[in-house]
Amino acid sequence: MSKSALKALSPDLKAHKKRMDKTNMRKMFSKDEKRFAKFSTSIEGMVFDYSKNRIDANVMKSLVKLAKQAGVEDYRDKMFAGEVINGTEKRAVLHTALRNTKGEPVVVDGKDIMPDIQKVLRAMGKFSNAVRSGKYQVTGGKITDVVNIGIGGSDLGPAMVTLALAPYHNGPNCHFVSNVDGADIADTLAKIEPATTLFIIASKTFTTQETMTNANTAREWLRKKLKKKDVGVHFAALSTNLKGTREFGIEDSRTFGFWDWVGGRYSLWGAIGLSIMLAVGPKNFAKILEGAQAADTHFKETKLSDNVPVLMALLGVWNRNILGFATHAVLPYDNRLSRFAAYLQQLDMESNGKRVGMNGKPLKYSSGAVVWGEPGTNGQHAFYQLIHQGTDVIPCDFLIAAKPQENLGDHHALLVANCFAQSEALMVGKTQDEVFKELNASGMDAKDIKKLAPHKVFEGNRPSNTFLYEKLDPKTLGMLIALYEHKVHVQGVIWGLNSYDQWGVELGKALANQLVPLVKGDAKDKSKDASTLGLVDAFHLLQK
Ligand code: F6P
């Protein structure tokens, strides 16, 4: 089993660490001119360079052995076959079926689920075409603006993808409202016309507090602005809860369904992707699915030592569990991927932020790293100082396109140079000798050089991966997202935890519901702790 695999192989991996501690990447690169060729691979033309990690062939051999012993292949096959791998919720995990564009049967409980998936996809396509062409008419005629109201998986994926694919956007304007903070919906309502707006209420459960609150506010707003009888056509729903959507008053013909075996954070490939489809059109949406399917095929068919998501996962485990690095930065040199890290935070941290294994016993090693990031080059002028010289080592993923969407003078060459320079700087660093030489050459006084030199030294030997793709188009984006999904899956298997539940979000939700009457001043509850009660009292005082 996975838990014992990581434990069993830890001594071997720790011995590799000791060996790696005696050298560094700069030395390894200078000794081996084939290092890039050895430790890079590709998928559908996208290069994955992982040579700037503290690894050698023996480390990689042991890591691949770990994947084998942990049962990665077996769990992967179980997932694709629709076995119940989400044990605590007794569910299959089949987001991969949503992009099974070839339509080969996928059987759950004796039933092929592909016809239902294709039916929803066709309905989404028909509706999108009608909205985009103006055939679907609302009070003011053609829809100009679409507001997706949802949170977590019902927001982050569509919001991230819509922004990433802005150059392909030829449909209505898309807005995303997620936060229960009224500022979010208020700012959005200020930008749109009620008569030409479509609200999409995106919620798997159709019970989520934030989403239902925003949905009710949107409906009230429309009721005030339009005739009550006209409000219904301004709504569509994306949900597994047909009872809930009907009670809210959304017609079944504008309700697009999905199923329990699609986790919220894995759901952009189906109904939850409606806002994406409205923005970029059904053909581009199909390309996103095509890219994801290419990643699925690669994950299923490529040997572990060359399998991109498996390598991403293994390097993550090496960095997290053996080298002890607690966070992981995702740094797209692609401004339109500015929500990518936020999207990955849910994908990765909601999936693998667990302290017990599938057997309910506490894990004896660290699990999910903290994922964070911002696009370069902006990050360089903010937090890269810490990445280069801080006391913590932060493994990074750099992402960059060979071809920009816009040909604007030197912009892209500068962007690429910056991206490659960062991973180079992290790897090579700058030794004390080099600093001394540089300062001497500048004519600085010896005393000052001695004082300044330590501040200018870069330890180097800091790990990173680089993804280099041709262009950030729908297919590439679909592929990238699916690769990260599979990375998370593989790490979950190695850590022996359930990547597909999210019990950790429940306690806060329940306590918030309990606190609503106290905050509103409708009830008192002396059983709460002094800090919580003190804050409620202070809140009431400040409100006066
Ligand atoms: O925050 C927990 C969570 O359940 C996420 O997993 C999910 O993506 C999000 O809430 C939204 O849930 P729903 O789509 O049911 O509104």
Residues whose N, C-alpha, C, O or C-beta is under 5 A from the ligand:
A	BS01	F6P	I151 G152 G153 S154 A202 S203 K204 T205 F206 T208 T211 G264 R265 Q502 V505
